[in-house]
Amino acid sequence: MKKTPVLLLLLILGTSSLFAGFGYRLDLLSFDPLYTEYQADKYRTGMSFDYAYVADGFPDYVYQDWRQANQVGDEKNDAMVFELNRKLTQEPFVGILNIGETLSLLRHTFSFDAWLSPISIDFSTQGMISFIMDGQVADNIGFDGAYFFGTTIRAADRFSLRAGFHHYCSHYGDAILKRIDNHAVPGGLSDLDKFWITYKYVRMNGIAIGISVDPVTWLRVYGEYNFLPKNIKSWRPVIFRPNWTDLTPHNNYPDEYGARIINFGFELEYPIFRKWGNTIFAYDCHLYEEGKIMYRDVHGKPNPSMTPVYDPGAPWEMEHSFLLAQEINDSVSFECGYRHGRFPSNSFYYQRSSYFFLGARFNPNPTVNLINTEK
Amino acid sequence: MKKTVLVVLLCLLCSLSIFAGYRLDLFAMDPLHDIYMADRNRSSLGFSMDYLFDGFPASVMQDQRTTKPTEVFLRKDYDIPMHSTIYVGETLSLFRNTFTFDNWLSPISFDFSIQFQLKFVHDVEITDLFGQDGVYFFGGTMSLADMFSLRIGLHHYSSHYGDAVFKNLKPGDVIDPNYKYIRMNSFVVALSVEPVDGIRLYGEYSTLAPGVTATYKPYMFSPFWYDTYCNTGYPDTYNARIINFGAEFSYPIFKKLGKTTIAYDCHMYEEGKIRYRDASGELQDPVYDKDAPWEVEHGVVLAQEVNDLMSLEIGYFNGRHLLNNFYFQRSSYLRVGMRIDFDGSVTLYNSTNKQ
């Protein structure tokens, strides 16, 4: 194992001379992604704080599916709905605090005299934690983690690609745990109290392939496909599992169902206010194949007594996001936007919400350079 | 009230001609009264891994108004005594006025300042959350001659349990899930001096004040005037004060990168005079012990800037746990982390008239 990195290093150094007519640069670490995050994506990797007004769909219950038998003795419940004993927040506002960054590691950049130049390749991790707080930014409704790790490539400052693993997981915050009705003993589980305190939405780890194109400097279009391998490590809710997974499946779903996610979007940017930076308008659409699973009643609330079924005629679940941002310098932007789709925390995957948000984003882009030969 | 504002504004505009330069920033992110580098509650953005040599939280303590505190022990699911900590904080300097003139006191700046921080303390895998603390200051800050700075205002602490606490209670254990350490809002005054370039000394005094302090817990630490029903046995002199002071030394050892800084901070809590455990460590009805020392907390940080934005840091802390909800827990821990420091500003007016 030790020989492999040494050989790789020697190979890189040895082949540097091949690029005599080229430029070569090696960055140990860079915060500036080759594959830029999607500006309007709810799970955008970055640092930001947004204050959101939930116009519709503020959660007032918690849904959990398929309790493991050992959680409450031998009893097994397919699904449960837990009411909250009081509202999560007095007003339908939430604070959304996102902490994340791209770490582009061992980035190689080759520049040469052709339209494809420069070509860059790296090993990239794009991680973020999203804290959803109540309107006073005091209690924590929940926090979600999302990260990508894999390879990203960029060519001609125009095309970029990413391929790797993508992880989602969601955790309840104290705002939920304090408010589960009939839950006088936080953390305790009894026959009367079947709330599953460690239940979470988790997708560990899907495979993501994304492609992005900037046909002109002010426009970007992108698309990404996310699917789950058979031997995925962990995946909840169980109601969304296809029939072919190694985990306990839903056998009544057809083979073609794979809980896939497709997202696509575009971004327009132009320095309307040159003194500050770019003004950006972005749109993102997420499509969830999970929308084909029927588990809600006619009122749109999950029905614990209903056996989930696959509906071939149902559309994929859709999520739309719009964002307008204004850079004020190299690292700070102000932004506002609107989302219609799932609630900000994935723990409420069953909750359709629409919300407006207003906030700021911080985007540092430093680099630690090892080699830079400009020919 | 409206007239006062108008008169002040007119005076300000009329007096502009006295000064060689005047600048008004709507908004700036570099503080006039800089944060204390080794303060565990400083307003900054960063991430750290904290290895606790001693004092990893093993229990939750809560006090009532009339009886001794109760303590509930957590199930010990965390084999590695480490925390991953995310800090989100920044200084927002609003309406900053800066006057420059030909005198050693120049420049003089003052503003209305907000310095806040949210701190999320996780387990080592950043999955379960032990808790989150909110800390903020709001008030006036002032800087003279790039040497002296001052801040006066109100200071807020509050602490919240995370899911790691709720998940680790044993069946049957009872805690109040809404209980929190809260100090809302104490009055604070601070002074900082940089006698020479690269050396900074500072001190700060924080006290609870009638009419200002809205909420304060734990009850057992509150002075007699805050809740006479509870702590009438405490003397008038006790006021749950906090004094902190420290020193910072900075020098660009690695000029290509930026400054290297070593910082020391000491916090002293008058709450140390309240005894809520007996000699054997058992909980007892709280009493004021006039001979007891103030509780002391030390922090030492070594930081290296790597560019204008980022610093890498290593530090050692001995005192309270990272989270204020575990105020009863003495901990010592090693911190390795990074800090990101944004310094943008939005200027409304900038006159650099030369006399």
Interface residues (C-beta under 8 A of the other chain):
Chain A: M47 F49 L97 I99 I129 F131 V137 A138 D139 N140 F143 G145 C169 H171 Y172 G173 D174 L177 K178 A184 V185 P186 G187 G188 L189 S190 I197 T198 I328 N329 S331 V332 F362 P364 P366 V368
Chain B: M29 L45 F47 I86 V88 L118 F120 I126 T127 D128 L129 Q132 G134 S158 H160 Y161 G162 D163 V165 F166 K167 N168 L169 K170 P171 G172 D173 V174 I175 P177 N178 V306 N307 L309 M310 I340 F342 G344 V346
